[in-house]
Amino acid sequence: MTAVSELHALAIGFALLMVLSAGLMEVLARTVPAAPGPRWWSRACLLALAGLGMSAAAAWLEGIELLAPALWLLALGCVAEGLLRFGGRQGALRWVAGLALAYLLAALLLRMRGETAGQALFASGLVALLWIVVGLAALLRPPRGQRVIHAGIAACAAAAALGWVLHALLPARTGPTWRLFTDGVAVMLWLQFVACGLLVPLLVLAESFRVTERLRREAIHDPLTGALNRRGFEKHTARLAALSAQLGQSLAVLMLDIDHFKQVNDQHGHQVGDLALQSLARMVQRAKRESDAFARLGGEEFCVVLPGTDVPGARVFADRLRRSFAAFEIDTGSSFLSCTVSVGVAYASADTLQAGGADLVDLLHQADEALYEAKRAGRNRVRFYASAEVMSSRLDSRLFTSTMPHPEP
């Protein structure tokens, strides 16, 4: 096989790879419409294919090959844009488009001055630089659990960039045969073929992991408030309680219930009720630590589990949250609405947890009892379940529960 036919075979193989990859990314984009990455990667494959076509058309149309590097630059810009959007960011494409335009102007100037070698070196350097940008975009704050995949994407980008560097440094051989490691065009095509052949499945794998993580998160979180749902709460707090006992940490459990929530829904509509739930959830999310667990257990009832928190700390957390919510005004569209929340608190020391004197289920029941006491006492209150440990603290006895009947929420 001659050098020209071997290069043609490489180019055809690369073109087929781009066609198949574009189709795969388009199918993925249609299957997961909320995923921004695959659609950008599909465009990148089509632009790379168009760039390859411009290079091939140079045999019939002189000068059209100048467009090929510009299309490759835009293709790499789409890859970088897809990676950035995949990570929740954007902003790569505008300056890449400006760089492609600047390249065209510089390439035309160099061609007019007869510096074709300089023009080819300039184009190869820019494409190599953009591949490096793609690698950096992959390494920029990768999603949790995907560092290895994104490191693989960066490695593919580095290999492709090396191909363009060697394309600029090694001469192109046009004799009857060529050797892979001494021919610049051959090295570039081989490295692009291998790098892109590995890059595409890595991108698909990254998107699959992202979709799986999103489905897992949706399965254990409440869609309205972002708090854990009951299933997620049970899974998370079982580990949390065991870890607290193992590490010798105390545990405080808070039950929260928005006062007169049914009246809010009846008088202002469920949309305003949803705003009240979301407002309280945002306050808790801002106030809690990363190690704390927060869940919506149903309706207007929430639960917060605070490991390593003593009785005074639990009181400060609960009362600060109660005051903040009471001071917050919800925009109903026609007026502003203020709501209040009642809080019940239960507490167990590390010794009690380790000795088996109480567990998380017990604390949930106790916090629920304290919540009903807060309702009975007039709502917009914080009440503690009167366990021996709470009674022995210096907490105001008026914050303890009694044995009165439960009121309506």
N, C-alpha and C positions, 0 to 999 in steps of 0.2 A: 504494500500500500504506500502511495506517495505521501509526502508531507502535507500537500494540499488536501488530499482526500481524508487523511487522518484528522486534520484540523476541522474539516467539514463535519466529520462524524462526531467530534467533540461538540461542535457548535449545535448540531442537530439534537444531540443528547441533552444539552443544556436547555435548548428551546422546548423540548418535550417536558423536561422537568418543570419549567416555568408554567407551561400550560396546565399540567396536572396539579401543580401547587396552587395556581390561581383558582382552579375549579374546586379544590379541596377547601380553600379558605372561604370561597363564596358559599359553599354548602354549610360550613361552620357558622358563617355570619348569619345565614338565613335560619339555621337551627336555633341559634342563641342570639336573637336580635339585640339584646341589651349589651352584648359583648362588643366593644369598639375596636379591639385589636384586629380580628380576622378580616374585616372589610378593608382596612388600611393595608394589610399584608397582601390581600388579593390585588389591590391596585399596584402595589410594589412589583408583584410578579408580572403583571401586564406591561408595566413601564419598562422593566428589565427586558422583556421579550421584544418590545418595540425598539429598545436600544440595540439589541442584537440584530434586529432586522435592518436598522439603519447602517450598521457596520457591513452587513452582507450586501446591501444595495449600493455600496460605494463602487462596486465593479461596473455599475451601469450609470450611476449618477455621481459625478465627481463633486466632492465637497460635502455630500450629505452625511458623511461619517462624522462630521463635526457635531451633529445633533446627538450621536450615540452617548457620549459621556454626560451630556446634559440630562438625557432621559435616565441614565443610571444614577445620577445624583438625585433626581427626583424620586426614583425608586427607593433609594436608601433613606431618603427623607421620610417616605411613607412607612418604611420599616421602623425607623426611630420614633415616628409619631405614634404608630401602633403600640410600641413598647411603653412609651410615656403614658398614653391613654389607658393602657392595661394597668398601670400603676396609679391611675387617678390623676395624672398630670397631662399637660399638653404644651405645645409651643415650639416644636422642632421644624415644622414644615415651612413657615414663612421665610426664615433665614436660609433654609436650603434652597427654596425657589429663587431667592435673591442671589445665592451663590451660583446656581445653574445659569442664571442670566448673565452674571459677571463672567463666568467661564466662557459663554458664547461670544461675548464682546472681546475678551482677551484672545480667544482662539482665532477669531476672524482677523484681529490685528496681527497676530503671529503668522497666520497663513498669508496675509497680504505682504508681509515682509520676507516671506520665503523660509521662515524658520519652522518647518514641519516637525523636525525632531524636538524642538522646544515645546511646540504645541502638544505633541504626544506625551512628553514628560510631564507637562503641566496637568493634562487631563488625568493621567495615571495617578499623580500625586493627590489630586482632589478626590478621586474615587476612593483611594486608600484612606484618606483622612475621614471621609464619610463612613467608611466601614468601622473605623475606630470610634466614631461618634455612636454608631449603632451598639458597639460593644459596651461603651460607657452607659448608654441608655438602659441596657439590660442589667448592668450592675448597680444602677441608681435606685436604692431602696427597693429591692425585690420583695414581692409579697412573702409573708411568713410561710415557711415550709417549701419555698421554691428557689432557694439560693443555689442549689446544685444545678437545677434546670437553667437558671439565668447565667450561671457561670459557664455552662455548656454553650449557651447562645453567644456569650462574649468570646469564647474560644473559637467558635465558628467565624465570628466577625474578624477576629485577629488573623485567622488563616486566610480569609478572603482578602484582607488588607495586605498581607504578605504577598499574595499572588499579584496584586497590582504594583507593588513595589518592585518585584522581580520582573514584571512586564516592562517596567521603565528602565531597569538596569541591564537586563539581558537582551542580546540582539535577537531579532526574528530571523529564523533560517528558512530559506525558500528552496533549498536543494531537494533532491529526490527523497531523502530521509531526514529525520530529525531525532534528536534525543531530548527526552522529557526535561532533564534538569539543565539543559543548555539553551533551550528555546523559550524566549520570553512569552510569546503568545500561548504556547502549549502549557507552560507552567501556570499562567493566569487562568486559562480555561479549566484545567484540571482542578486547581484549588477552588475556583468558583463552583464547579460541579460538585465537588465533595462537600464544601462548606455549606452550600445551599441545600444539598441533599440531606444533610444532618440538621440544618437550621429549621427547615419546615416541620419535621416531626417534633422537634423541641418546642416550637411555637404552639403546635396543636396540643402537645402534652401540658404546656403551661396553661393554656386556656381551659383544658379539661380539669386540671387541678383547681382553677379558679371557680369554675362552675360547681364542682363538687363541694368546695368550701362554702360557696354561697348557699347551696341547698342544705348543707349541714347546719349553717347558721340560721337559716329560715326555719328549720325543723325545731330549734330549741329557743327561738326568740319570738316575742310578741311583735307582730308587724306594725301595730299602731304606735307603741311606745318605745320599741327597741330593747325593752327589758327582757330578761329570761322568761319563758313561759313555764308552766308547771313541770313539764318534762325536763326542760333544761335546768330548772331550779333543783329538781330532785337529783339529777346526775352531778351537778356542780357542788351542791352543798353536802352531799354524802362524802365526797372526797375532802371538802373543806373542814367538816367536823372531825373526820379521822385525823387529818393533818394537824388541826389545832390541838387535839388530845396528845398526839405524838410529840409535838413541839412544846407542850406545856403552856399553851395559850388559853386564855379565857374566851368566852363566846357570848356575844350579845345579839339578840334577835328582836327586830322591830317589825310590828305589823301596822300598816298605814291604811286609812280608809277615808276617802273624801266625804265630808259631812253633807247630808241632804242631796246626795248626787242624783237621786231619782227626780227630785224637784228641778234640778238644773236641766236635766233632759226634757222633762215635761214642759217647762216654761220657756226654755231657750232652744230646744232642739238637740238632737244627738250630735250634730256637728260641734256645737259649743261644748257639749260634754266631752267629746274627743279632745278638744283643745285643752280642757281642764286636766284630763289624764296625761296628755303630752307635756303640759307645763310642769306638773308635779314630777313626772319621770325625768325631765331635763334637769330639774333642781337636784334630784337624788343623784343622777349621773355625775353632775359637777361636784357634789359634796363628797361622794364616796371615794374610797381608795381603790386601786386596781385589785387588791386582794379581797375586797368586799364583794358579796353577791347581792344582786338586786333583781327581783322578779315581780311580775304581775301574776297574781294567783287567780284572778277572775274578777270581772266587773270593775269596781273602783278600788279593789283591795290589792295592796302591794306588800312586799316583804323585803327587808334588808337584813343581811347577816354580816355582823362585824366581828371578825376574829381579832384576838389580841386587844380587845376594848374593855375597860373596866366600867363600873357603874357610873361614876361621874362623866366619863367620856361618852357613854351611851346617852346620858341625859343631855349633854351639850349638843350632840349630833341631832337628837330628836327634836329638842326645843328650837334649835336654830332653823331646822327644816320647817317646823310648824310655823314659826314667825315669818319666815321668808315667803311661804305659800300664802299665808293670810294677807301679806302686804302686796302680793302680786295681783295685777288687774288684767283680766282676760278681755280682749277686744271681741265683742260679739257682732260687730258690724254696725249696730245702732247705738250701742252703749258699752260701758265697761262693767265687767262682773268680777266680784271678789268671792273666793271660796275659802273654806278652811279644811283642815285635816286633823283627824284624831289619831293618836299614836299609842300603841301598847308595846311595852318593852319587857323582855325576859332576859335573865342573865344567869350564867353558870361559870364558876371559876375553873381553872385548869385542873385542880385537885378533884373537883366534882365530876368533871368529864372523864378523867383517867380512872376514877374509882367506879364509874358506871352509875353514879347517882343521878345523872340526867343525860339525855341525848338530844339530838336536834328535834326529834318529834315531840319530846316533852317541852322543849323551849318554844316550839311553834304553838302548842296548845296553851302554854302559859302566856305567851305574848297575845294570843287571841283573847284570852280572859282579860288581860290588862286593857286591850283595845275596847272591849265592851264596857269596862269600867270607865274609860275616858268618855265614851258616848253617854253613859248614865250620868256622869258628873257635869254634863252640859256641852260636850263636844269641844273641838278646838283645844284639846287638852293632851298632855302626856301623862301616862300612868304606867307604873312598874308592877309586875307581878310580885307579890309579897313573899318571895322565897326567903329562907333563912339567911342566905348570903346578902340579899338586898336589904333585909331588915337590920342586919348588923352593920350596914354601911351608914354613913352620916347623911343619907338622903332624907329630905323632908318627908315625914310620915304621911302627909297629905297626898303624896304622889303614889302611895301604895294602893293596891286593889282591895276591894271589900267583897262581900258575898251577896250583894244585892242582885235582883233579877236582871237579865239582859234586856237592854232597850232595843227598839227598832233602829236601824242605821239611818 
